[in-house]
Amino acid sequence: MPQSYDYDEGSETWPFFMLTLLLTVLIPMTLMQIWKLTGKTETEDEKVLKVNNSKSVMNKLDDKYTDSSIVTFRDKYNNSINNVFSAKNGLIIVGWICVSVLIQIINSNESIAKSAMGTFDPYEILGVTVSSTEKEIKKAYRNLSLKFHPDKLDRNLSEKERLSMEEIFVQISKAYEALTNPATKENYLLYGHPDGPQSQIHGIALPSFLVNGSLMAKIVIFAYVSLLSIGLPYLVRNWWVKTRSYTKNNIHVETASYFVDRMINYKPSEILTVKLIVSWLSHSKEFRIYYPTLTAADFERLLLAHINREKVDKSERDIQYRIVAKCHTLINGLVAIACGFRNMDIASAALDTFKCIMQAVPDSKYSEILQLPNVNKDHFIENSEDIFTVGKLFTLDDKKIGKVLGISDEELLKDTLAVASNIPFLRLLKAEFKVPGEKNVITGSIPYISLKILVHSARQKVISEKKFPEKYLEDDEDFETIKDPYSNLQTIPLTTYSFSPYFPAKRRSDWVCLIGLQKDNKIIQTPVTIDRLSFKNLNNEFDKRLITEINDKNFNPEEWDIAKINIPLGQPAPNEKGTAFFKVVIKSADYFGPDLEFTMKMDVIDPPPFEEKEEIYEDDSEDNESGESDGEESEEESEDDNDSDYTDIDTDTEDEDEDN
């Protein structure tokens, strides 16, 4: 079979090569981008969250009190994710334009058209289908022969027309032979042509001027070598470095290394303050990646200015917003590392620092009040009257609250009270260790913490757990709950957006649970985030200033939602029976005040002894040897039977014998 190598002077090959490369990249990129922009379906949780956020008082007030510059930053961030006119979409559009140009080149290329026409397809030539029978093929051949056979042609045809008709008839004959003659059909199936192997031209998908010319040849070789030796390794290296440069908590490895170094060199005598944690955050690698020209001192200054609500230059405003928004990820990473070192103090201090960043309020005894909007700070500190909590604030009437906070405008006071009333506080109703399928915690078992929590407002009257019937504080004992005690979390709605008008990003409220040993205050497991809680109770009118005593007239337990939260314990129960005490700290990441801290007692017992049960029926041979009949029993045996676990079975047997 003759072979020759040639360059693609007629542009028969390279358009297909380029088209294949483009489509290989463009099709998945386009589908992914379309899915991101329009095709992403909302989950049931997201749909419920969207509805809850639209009704949330805190979300509406957050939008009202958020500065326009922060709104612009939030819109810019959202647009960078979902912007239709992004650089990536622009590249995709340019790619599809190139595809259309290549298709146009292919359609208008005469050489490609001739090559396509030269493809031998006997079914198309005869006008039959692949499933046609031999009889149908012969009939089609006969009909075409009547039209194109040389003896049947019109004598008035020109020589050129006659030759064209004869060529068509030759193709018809070959097609007929390829479908009916076994030898010819075998050639067609093997080589794609009834005449057997055809000559092939193996070309290079490049025009000759790119290779033959000395300058162009060097350019092509240089581009090829650069792509393989520089471009491809560079892309792989960037992908690998990016993958390996971040921990599972999504912080940079250099940042994690710095935090670990701080933990190792931390002295217990060193006082943990917000400023200390902020100084640690300011050394994060993420900040230096964003702004390589700035130093850790610059980042610390911007973070402290945010916490103290100090103005910064307009040129530094976006820088401040970006590093403040990144603090959420960094704090989570720091808390996880602190838990790895079992340091409860640093983990708690880090979470308190994030509250300061979220609310732009320094850590002080006034923080819980100063996080509310419209508060006149200087006036409040001078006239606080020993009021440091939102709960204590609601012991006053609304007018008195306005005087204490320095708010004279009624509308502003109304907004302030609305925020104070909708901060979700937690009240612990019941806490216990449980083991699936067991009534007690036995040695070596895998227990979990079962919490019954009441979400309430500081404005509402405190409700004791004794006011709720026991059924409201009991866990479900169905098979699914025993199999997976944490499955009930999926039935609890996601928390809504928090009120944080100074934070550059919208954020849902959540709590972080830290579990440690009471004896040494050491954390025993990784932190657990609680981001599923119903805030329905906040809408209940249960003002403690109006209710002096809780009774059946003003309290209906069915109107209150009790959150049942199961938290896995990171270690099994002790192997010896005894008592262990655990410290549980549940800290809000958004607000000052709604934290819980309590001690839990774990009573560990030995597993119950295995009881060997007596056989009910005895062998006939044993009965015969003893000389006793089936229906006879001694008084001593009757007394033993009455004391056994099978008394009912034996009695039934006796009744049946008596009936017989």
C-alpha positions in Angstrom: 0.0 0.0 0.0 1.7 3.2 -1.2 2.2 5.8 1.5 3.5 9.4 1.4 3.9 12.2 3.8 2.8 15.7 3.0 2.0 19.0 4.6 -1.5 20.3 4.9 -1.4 22.8 2.0 -5.1 22.4 1.3 -6.1 22.9 4.9 -7.8 19.5 5.0 -6.4 18.4 8.4 -5.4 21.2 10.7 -9.0 22.7 11.0 -10.2 19.4 12.3 -7.2 19.1 14.7 -7.8 22.6 16.1 -11.6 22.1 16.3 -11.1 18.9 18.3 -8.8 20.6 20.8 -11.1 23.6 21.2 -14.2 21.5 21.7 -12.4 19.2 24.2 -11.8 22.2 26.4 -14.8 24.4 25.6 -17.7 21.9 26.1 -16.9 21.0 29.7 -16.1 24.6 30.6 -19.3 25.8 29.0 -21.5 23.2 30.7 -19.9 24.0 34.1 -20.3 27.7 33.7 -24.0 27.4 32.5 -24.6 25.2 35.6 -23.1 27.7 37.9 -25.0 30.6 36.4 -28.4 29.1 35.8 -28.6 25.3 36.3 -27.7 25.0 40.0 -30.8 23.8 41.7 -31.5 24.8 45.3 -31.7 22.1 48.0 -34.6 22.0 50.3 -32.4 23.5 53.1 -31.5 26.4 50.8 -35.1 27.0 49.8 -36.2 27.1 53.5 -33.3 29.3 54.4 -34.2 31.7 51.6 -37.7 32.0 52.9 -36.6 32.4 56.5 -34.1 35.1 55.5 -36.8 37.0 53.7 -38.8 37.0 56.9 -36.0 37.6 59.3 -36.1 40.8 61.2 -32.3 40.7 61.7 -31.6 40.3 58.0 -33.8 43.4 57.2 -32.2 45.5 59.9 -28.8 44.4 58.8 -29.5 45.6 55.3 -30.8 48.9 56.7 -27.8 49.6 58.9 -25.0 48.4 56.6 -22.8 51.2 55.2 -23.0 51.7 51.4 -19.3 51.0 51.0 -19.8 47.6 52.6 -22.9 46.9 50.4 -20.7 47.8 47.4 -18.0 45.4 48.6 -20.6 42.6 49.1 -22.0 43.2 45.6 -18.5 43.2 44.1 -17.8 39.9 45.9 -21.0 38.3 44.7 -20.5 39.6 41.2 -17.0 38.1 41.1 -18.7 34.7 41.6 -21.8 35.0 39.5 -20.8 37.8 37.0 -21.9 36.9 33.5 -19.3 39.3 32.1 -16.4 37.6 33.8 -13.0 37.0 32.2 -13.7 33.2 32.1 -17.0 33.8 30.3 -15.2 36.1 27.8 -12.7 33.3 27.0 -15.5 30.9 26.5 -17.2 33.3 24.1 -13.9 33.8 22.1 -13.5 30.0 22.0 -16.9 29.5 20.5 -16.2 32.2 17.9 -13.0 30.3 16.9 -15.1 27.2 16.7 -17.6 28.9 14.3 -14.7 30.2 12.2 -13.2 26.7 11.9 -16.5 25.2 10.9 -16.9 27.9 8.2 -13.4 27.0 7.0 -14.2 23.3 6.8 -17.5 23.9 5.0 -16.0 26.2 2.4 -12.9 24.1 1.7 -13.2 22.3 -1.7 -10.5 19.8 -0.8 -12.4 18.6 2.2 -15.6 18.4 0.2 -14.0 16.3 -2.5 -12.5 14.0 0.2 -16.0 13.6 1.7 -17.5 12.8 -1.6 -14.8 10.2 -2.2 -16.0 8.2 0.8 -17.6 4.9 -0.4 -21.0 4.2 1.1 -22.9 1.4 -0.9 -26.1 1.9 1.1 -26.2 5.6 0.2 -25.3 5.0 -3.4 -28.1 2.4 -3.9 -30.5 4.4 -1.8 -31.2 1.6 0.7 -30.9 1.2 4.4 -28.5 -0.9 6.4 -31.4 -3.3 7.4 -32.5 -3.8 3.7 -32.9 -7.4 2.5 -31.0 -8.8 -0.5 -34.2 -8.7 -2.5 -34.6 -4.9 -1.8 -31.0 -4.3 -2.8 -31.4 -6.1 -6.1 -34.6 -4.2 -6.8 -32.8 -0.9 -6.1 -29.9 -1.9 -8.3 -32.3 -2.8 -11.1 -34.1 0.5 -10.9 -30.9 2.5 -11.0 -29.6 0.4 -13.9 -32.6 1.3 -16.0 -31.5 4.9 -15.5 -27.7 4.9 -15.5 -26.7 1.9 -17.6 -24.7 3.0 -20.7 -27.1 1.2 -23.0 -30.1 3.0 -21.5 -28.6 6.5 -21.8 -30.1 9.1 -24.0 -28.2 9.5 -27.3 -28.5 13.3 -27.2 -26.3 13.6 -24.1 -22.9 15.3 -24.5 -19.7 13.4 -24.0 -19.1 14.9 -20.6 -22.6 14.1 -19.4 -22.2 10.5 -20.7 -18.9 10.0 -18.9 -20.4 11.3 -15.7 -23.4 8.9 -16.0 -21.0 6.0 -16.7 -18.9 6.9 -13.6 -22.1 6.9 -11.5 -23.1 3.5 -12.9 -19.6 2.1 -12.1 -20.2 3.2 -8.5 -23.6 1.6 -8.5 -22.2 -1.7 -9.7 -19.5 -1.6 -7.1 -22.0 -0.8 -4.4 -24.2 -3.7 -5.6 -21.2 -6.1 -5.6 -20.1 -4.9 -2.2 -23.5 -5.9 -0.7 -24.1 -9.1 -2.6 -20.8 -10.6 -3.7 -19.1 -12.4 -0.7 -15.5 -11.6 -1.8 -16.2 -8.0 -2.6 -18.3 -7.6 0.6 -15.3 -8.8 2.6 -13.0 -6.2 1.0 -15.5 -3.5 1.8 -15.8 -4.6 5.5 -12.1 -4.8 5.9 -10.8 -1.8 4.0 -13.9 0.3 3.5 -13.8 -0.1 -0.3 -14.8 -3.0 -2.6 -11.5 -2.8 -4.5 -9.5 -3.5 -1.4 -6.8 -1.3 0.3 -6.6 2.2 -1.1 -3.7 4.5 -1.1 -3.3 6.7 2.0 -1.7 10.0 2.5 -0.2 10.6 6.0 0.1 14.3 6.3 1.2 16.7 9.0 -1.5 19.1 10.2 0.7 22.2 9.6 1.1 24.3 6.4 4.5 23.8 4.8 5.6 27.5 5.4 5.6 26.8 9.1 8.2 24.1 8.8 10.2 24.6 5.6 11.2 28.2 6.3 14.2 28.3 8.6 12.9 31.1 10.8 9.4 29.8 11.1 10.7 26.3 11.8 12.7 27.6 14.7 9.7 29.5 16.0 7.5 26.4 15.8 10.2 24.3 17.5 10.7 26.9 20.2 6.9 27.1 20.9 6.6 23.4 21.0 9.6 23.0 23.4 8.3 25.9 25.6 4.9 24.4 25.9 6.1 21.0 26.9 9.1 22.0 29.1 7.8 25.2 30.6 4.1 25.8 30.1 2.8 22.3 31.1 5.1 21.8 34.1 4.2 25.4 35.3 0.5 24.6 35.2 1.0 21.3 37.0 3.2 22.9 39.6 0.7 25.7 40.3 -2.1 23.1 40.7 0.0 20.9 43.0 1.3 23.9 45.1 -2.2 25.2 45.5 -3.5 21.8 46.5 -0.7 21.2 49.0 -0.5 24.8 50.3 -3.8 24.7 52.2 -4.8 22.6 55.2 -8.2 20.8 55.5 -9.4 23.9 57.4 -8.7 26.0 54.3 -5.9 28.1 55.8 -2.4 28.4 54.3 0.2 26.0 55.6 2.5 28.9 56.5 -0.4 30.4 58.5 -1.0 27.1 60.2 2.7 26.7 60.9 2.8 30.2 62.5 -0.3 29.4 64.7 1.4 26.1 65.8 4.5 28.1 66.6 2.5 30.5 68.8 0.9 27.5 70.6 4.2 25.9 71.3 5.8 29.1 72.6 2.7 30.3 74.5 3.3 30.9 78.1 0.4 30.3 80.5 1.4 33.5 82.3 0.7 35.5 79.1 -2.6 37.3 79.2 -4.9 36.4 76.3 -6.4 39.5 74.8 -8.1 40.4 71.6 -5.1 42.4 70.6 -2.9 39.4 71.0 -5.1 37.2 68.8 -5.3 40.0 66.2 -1.5 40.2 66.1 -1.4 36.5 65.4 -4.0 36.9 62.6 -2.0 39.8 61.1 0.9 37.4 60.3 -1.3 35.2 58.1 0.1 34.3 54.7 -3.3 34.9 53.1 -3.0 38.6 53.8 0.4 38.8 52.3 -0.8 36.9 49.2 -3.6 39.5 48.8 -1.3 42.5 49.4 2.4 41.7 49.2 3.5 45.3 49.8 1.9 45.5 53.2 3.3 44.3 56.5 1.9 42.5 59.5 1.8 45.9 61.3 -0.4 47.3 58.6 -2.8 44.4 58.8 -2.9 44.7 62.6 -3.6 48.4 62.4 -6.5 47.9 59.9 -8.0 45.1 62.0 -7.9 47.1 65.2 -9.3 50.1 63.4 -12.3 47.9 62.3 -12.9 46.6 65.9 -12.8 50.2 67.3 -14.9 51.5 64.4 -12.2 54.0 63.4 -12.2 55.6 60.0 -9.4 54.6 57.6 -8.3 56.2 54.3 -10.6 55.5 51.4 -7.7 53.8 49.6 -7.4 51.3 52.5 -11.1 50.7 52.8 -11.3 47.7 50.4 -8.1 46.3 51.9 -9.6 46.4 55.3 -12.9 44.8 54.2 -11.1 42.0 52.4 -8.8 41.0 55.3 -11.7 41.4 57.8 -13.9 39.0 55.7 -11.0 36.5 55.6 -10.8 36.4 59.4 -13.7 33.9 59.7 -11.6 31.2 57.9 -8.5 32.1 59.9 -10.3 32.0 63.3 -11.8 28.6 62.5 -8.3 27.3 61.6 -6.9 28.8 64.8 -9.6 27.2 66.9 -9.0 23.8 65.3 -5.3 24.1 66.0 -5.9 25.2 69.6 -8.2 22.1 70.0 -5.3 20.0 68.7 -3.2 21.4 71.5 -6.1 20.9 73.9 -6.0 24.5 74.9 -9.4 25.7 76.0 -8.3 29.2 76.8 -6.9 30.1 73.4 -9.8 28.5 71.6 -12.3 30.6 73.7 -10.2 33.7 73.2 -10.1 33.2 69.4 -13.9 32.9 69.3 -14.3 36.0 71.5 -12.0 37.9 69.1 -14.2 36.9 66.2 -17.2 38.4 68.0 -15.3 41.6 68.2 -14.6 41.5 64.5 -18.2 40.5 63.6 -19.8 43.4 65.6 -16.9 45.9 65.4 -17.0 46.2 69.2 -14.0 46.0 71.6 -14.1 43.3 74.2 -15.3 44.8 77.5 -18.0 44.5 80.0 -20.2 46.8 77.9 -19.8 44.7 74.7 -23.2 43.0 74.9 -24.9 46.4 74.9 -22.6 48.2 72.5 -23.3 45.6 69.8 -26.8 47.0 69.5 -27.4 49.7 66.8 -27.8 53.4 67.6 -26.3 53.2 71.1 -24.6 56.4 72.3 -21.4 54.8 73.7 -20.2 57.7 75.9 -23.7 58.4 77.2 -24.4 54.7 78.0 -21.1 54.2 79.8 -21.8 57.2 82.0 -25.5 56.2 82.7 -25.3 52.4 82.5 -26.6 52.0 86.0 -24.8 48.6 86.2 -26.5 47.3 83.1 -24.1 45.2 81.2 -26.4 42.6 79.6 -29.3 42.6 77.2 -31.4 40.6 79.8 -30.8 43.2 82.4 -31.7 45.9 79.9 -35.1 44.4 79.4 -36.0 44.8 83.1 -36.5 48.5 82.2 -39.5 49.9 80.3 -38.8 51.1 76.7 -38.7 54.7 77.6 -36.1 54.1 80.3 -34.1 52.0 77.9 -33.9 54.9 75.5 -32.6 57.2 78.2 -30.0 54.7 79.3 -28.8 54.0 75.8 -28.9 57.7 74.8 -31.5 57.2 72.0 -34.2 59.9 71.8 -35.6 59.1 68.4 -38.5 56.6 68.7 -37.9 54.9 65.3 -34.2 54.4 66.1 -35.1 53.0 69.6 -37.6 50.7 67.9 -34.9 49.3 65.7 -32.5 48.9 68.7 -35.1 47.0 70.7 -35.9 44.8 67.7 -32.3 43.8 67.4 -32.0 43.2 71.1 -35.2 41.1 71.1 -34.1 38.9 68.2 -30.6 38.0 69.4 -31.0 34.2 70.0 -30.0 33.2 73.5 -29.7 29.6 74.6 -31.1 28.0 77.7 -30.1 24.5 78.6 -33.1 22.3 79.6 -31.5 18.9 79.8 -28.0 17.4 79.1 -27.1 13.8 79.3 -24.7 11.2 77.9 -26.4 8.5 75.9 -25.5 5.3 74.1 -27.6 4.1 71.2 -29.7 1.2 72.3 -28.6 1.4 75.9 -30.2 2.9 79.0 -26.9 3.6 80.7 -23.3 4.4 79.7 -21.4 1.1 79.9 -17.7 0.7 79.9 -16.0 0.9 76.5 -19.2 2.1 74.8 -19.4 5.0 72.3 -21.6 7.7 74.0 -22.8 11.0 72.6 -24.0 14.2 74.2 -27.8 14.7 74.0 -28.8 18.4 74.6 -32.3 19.9 74.9 -32.0 23.6 74.3 -34.5 26.3 74.3 -33.8 29.3 72.0 -35.3 32.4 73.5 -35.1 36.2 73.6 -33.6 38.2 76.4 -36.9 40.0 76.5 -38.9 36.9 77.3 -39.6 35.4 80.7 -37.2 32.7 81.8 -38.9 29.3 81.4 -37.8 26.5 83.7 -37.4 23.0 82.3 -40.0 21.9 84.9 -42.6 23.8 82.9 -42.3 21.4 80.0 -43.8 17.9 80.2 -41.3 15.1 80.2 -42.3 14.0 76.7 -40.9 17.3 75.3 -37.5 16.5 76.7 -37.3 12.8 75.6 -35.4 11.6 72.6 -37.0 9.6 69.8 -36.5 5.9 70.2 -37.3 4.8 66.7 -34.9 2.5 64.7 -33.5 5.3 62.6 -32.5 7.4 65.6 -30.9 4.4 67.3 -29.0 3.6 64.1 -27.9 7.2 63.5 -28.4 9.5 66.5 -27.4 12.5 64.4 -29.9 12.1 61.6 -32.4 14.4 63.5 -30.2 17.4 62.8 -31.3 17.4 59.1 -34.8 18.1 60.3 -33.7 21.3 62.0 -33.6 24.4 59.7 -30.4 26.3 59.0 -29.9 29.4 61.0 -30.7 32.8 59.3 -28.3 35.7 58.7 -27.0 37.4 61.7 -27.1 41.2 62.4 -23.6 42.3 61.6 -23.7 45.5 59.6 -20.0 46.2 60.0 -18.9 42.8 58.7 -18.1 42.8 55.0 -19.9 39.6 54.2 -23.3 38.1 54.9 -23.0 35.4 57.4 -25.4 32.9 59.1 -25.4 32.6 62.9 -23.7 29.7 64.4 -22.2 28.4 67.7 -19.0 26.5 68.3 -19.1 23.7 70.9 -15.9 22.9 72.8 -15.7 19.8 75.0 -13.1 19.3 77.6 -12.3 17.6 80.9 -13.4 19.4 84.0 -10.4 18.4 86.1 -7.7 20.1 83.9 -9.8 22.2 81.4 -8.2 20.4 78.5 -10.1 20.0 75.2 -10.6 16.4 74.2 -11.9 16.7 70.6 -12.2 18.9 67.6 -14.7 21.7 67.7 -18.3 21.1 66.6 -20.2 23.8 64.8 -23.9 24.2 65.5 -25.6 25.9 62.6 -29.1 24.3 62.7 -31.5 25.9 65.1 -35.0 27.2 64.8 -35.5 30.8 65.8 -39.3 30.5 65.9 -39.4 31.1 69.7 -38.2 34.6 69.2 -41.6 35.6 67.8 -43.5 34.6 70.9 -44.9 37.4 73.0 -43.7 36.5 76.4 -42.4 39.8 77.8 -41.0 39.3 81.3 -42.0 42.9 82.1 -45.6 41.9 81.7 -45.6 38.3 83.0 -45.0 38.0 86.7 -45.7 34.3 87.1 -45.9 31.5 84.5 -49.1 29.5 84.6 -51.4 27.6 82.3 -53.1 30.8 81.2 -50.0 32.5 79.7 -47.9 29.4 78.9 -48.5 26.7 76.4 -45.6 24.3 75.9 -46.8 23.4 72.4 -46.0 27.0 71.3 -42.3 26.6 72.1 -39.8 24.7 70.0 -37.2 22.7 71.9 -34.0 22.0 69.9 -32.7 18.4 70.3 -29.0 18.4 69.5 -26.8 15.3 69.6 -23.1 16.0 69.6 -20.6 13.1 69.1 -18.1 12.5 71.8 -14.6 12.0 70.4 -13.6 9.2 72.7 -15.2 6.1 74.1 -16.3 5.7 77.7 -13.7 4.6 80.3 -13.0 0.9 80.5 -13.6 1.0 84.2 -16.8 1.9 85.9 -16.8 5.2 87.7 -17.7 8.9 87.3 -16.2 11.4 84.9 -16.9 15.1 84.6 -16.8 17.1 81.4 -16.9 20.8 80.6 -19.0 21.9 77.7 -18.6 25.4 76.2 -21.0 26.5 73.5 -19.9 29.9 72.3 -21.7 32.1 69.8 -19.5 33.3 66.9 -21.7 36.3 66.2 -23.1 37.9 69.3 -21.9 38.8 72.8 -24.1 37.1 75.4 -25.7 33.9 73.9 -23.0 31.5 75.3 -23.5 28.4 77.3 -21.0 26.8 79.7 -21.9 23.8 81.9 -20.5 20.7 83.5 -21.8 17.2 82.6 -21.4 14.1 84.7 -20.9 10.7 83.1 -21.7 7.7 85.2 -20.1 4.6 83.7 -21.3 1.2 84.8 -20.2 -2.4 83.9 -22.3 -4.1 81.3 -25.0 -6.3 82.9 -24.0 -10.0 83.4 -25.1 -12.5 80.8 -28.0 -14.6 82.1 -28.1 -18.2 81.1 -31.7 -19.3 80.6 -32.9 -22.7 81.5 -34.2 -25.1 78.9 -38.0 -25.3 78.8 -38.2 -28.7 77.2 -36.1 -31.7 78.3 -35.3 -34.8 76.3 -37.6 -37.8 76.6 -34.7 -40.0 77.5 -33.9 -37.8 80.5 -37.5 -37.8 81.6 -37.7 -41.6 81.3 -34.5 -42.0 83.3 -35.8 -39.8 86.1 -39.0 -41.9 86.2 -41.3 -38.9 86.0 -44.1 -38.5 83.5 -44.6 -35.4 81.3 -47.6 -34.2 83.4 -46.1 -34.7 86.9 -44.0 -32.2 88.8 -42.8 -32.1 92.3 -43.7 -29.3 94.7 -40.1 -28.2 94.8 -39.9 -28.0 91.0 -43.2 -26.0 90.9 -41.8 -23.5 93.3 -38.6 -23.1 91.2 -40.7 -22.7 88.1 -42.7 -19.9 89.8 -39.5 -18.0 90.4 -38.2 -18.4 86.9 -38.6 -16.1 83.9 -40.7 -18.6 82.1 -43.6 -19.0 84.7 -46.2 -18.0 82.1 -45.1 -20.6 79.6 -45.1 -23.4 82.2 -48.5 -22.3 83.5 -49.9 -22.4 80.1 -48.6 -25.9 79.6 -50.2 -27.0 82.8 -53.5 -25.5 81.8 -53.4 -27.4 78.5 -52.6 -30.7 80.3 -55.6 -30.1 82.6 -57.8 -29.4 79.6 -56.7 -32.6 78.1 
